[in-house]
């Protein structure tokens, strides 16, 4: 994947709101680093955004949301809700289970911080319009994740 230096029109006051709603786990990444990583993805994908909300939750909360909105009665690492389909005005909200991310980091032997970064980037890519329903889509989104992690 080729890196680009193209300019992207950034909204005057883009907001990235971070909420750690987990009752007992602190974030292993700094708020500043999370915001920089989110911005890097949208700039790299030539998208501008108005507001991105990232909520860090526990397994109980993510399972309730997964069941309520997708009729899936299981834990997941992330749920992403786009509030705009316009690439120049991205707005959306992510719910990330710190419990599932931590468990997946052990399962995949990736390290907790790296796994959390991958999941955050994954959510941003969904908001930027990338899907992961097919094998080809999954390969592309994974390639993009690796690109932004290694940037």
N, C-alpha and C positions, 0 to 999 in steps of 0.2 A: 504494500500500500504506500503510495507516494504522499509525502508530507507537503502541505501547501501553506503559503504565506498570504493567501487572499484575505482581503478585508471583509469583515462582516459588520453590517449595521447593528449596533447594540442599542437597545432601548435606553432612554434617558435614565430610568431608575429601575433596572431589572432587580427583582427580589429573589433571593434564595433563602427560604426559611427552613431552619433545622429545628426539629422538636424531638428530644429524646424522652419518649413516653414510657420507656422500659422501667419497671419498678426497681431493678437492682443492678443492671449492667451499665457501666459508663461507656461512652464512645471511645474506641481505640484510636480514632483518627481525629485530628483537630477540626474544629468548625471551619477555620480558614482553609485547610487543605481540602475539605469536602467541597467548599464553595469554588475553589480554584479548579478542582477536577471537573465539577459540573460545567462550569463556564468553558473549560477547554474542549469538552465534548461538543457543546452547542456551537462554539466558534469553528471548530474543526468540521462540523457538518453544515456550516453556513446557515445556521438557524439563529434567530434571535428569540429571546424569551421575555415574557413579562413577569411571570411569577412561577417559581417551582417550590413546592413544599415537600420536604422529606421528613417523614415521621418514623422514628425508630421505636419498634414495639416488641412485645413478647409473643411467644407462640400462641397463647390463648387468644390474643387480640387478632393476630393475622388469620387464625383459623376461623374466627367469627366473621371477619371481613370476607374471606375467601368463600365461605358458605353463603353469606348474604348476597354477594354481588355476582359470584360465578357458579353457585351451587356445587362447590367443591368442598367436601367435608374433610379437609386435611391441611396440614401445615405447608407453607411454602416460604421461600426466602423473600420474595418481593411481589407486591401488587402495584401496578402502575395505572393511574387513572388520568388520561389526557382530558383536559377541559377545553381544548381548542384543536381543530384540525388544520389550522393555518400555519404553515411552516415559519412565517415571519412573525407570528405572535404566539409562540408556544406557551401554554400554561398547563400545569398538571401537578399531580400529587402522587407521591410514592409512600408506600408503607413497607418497611423492611423489618423482618423479624431478626433481631440480634441473636436469638436462641438458635434459629435454623441456620443462620450464617455461620455461627460458631461451630455448630455440629457439622455443617458441610465442609468447613475448613479442615476439620479432623478427618472426615471421610475422604476428601480429595487431597489431603496433605498439602494444602496451599498456604496455610498461615491465616490467622484470623483477620489481620489488617488487609492483606491482599485479597482475601475472599470478599470482604466488605466493600473494598474499592471496586472490585469486578461487578458486584451486584448494583452498586450505585451507578456505575457507567452503563450497565445493562438497562437500568430503568431510564436513564437519559436517552439512550438509543431508541427505546420504545417510544418515548415522547417525541423524538425526532422523526418518527415514522417507520422505524425498522421493526420487522416482525420476526417471529421464530417458530412458526407453525410447521414449516416443511424442513427437510434436511438441508436444502440449499440455503434457506433463510437462517437456519441455525448456524451453518458454517460461516455465513457473512457476518452475523452479529458477533460471533466468537472472534472472528478476525478483527473486527472493529474494536471489541473489548481489549484484545491483546495490543492493538495499536495504541490505544489511549493509556493503557497501563504502562507500556514501554516508552511512551513519549517523553 
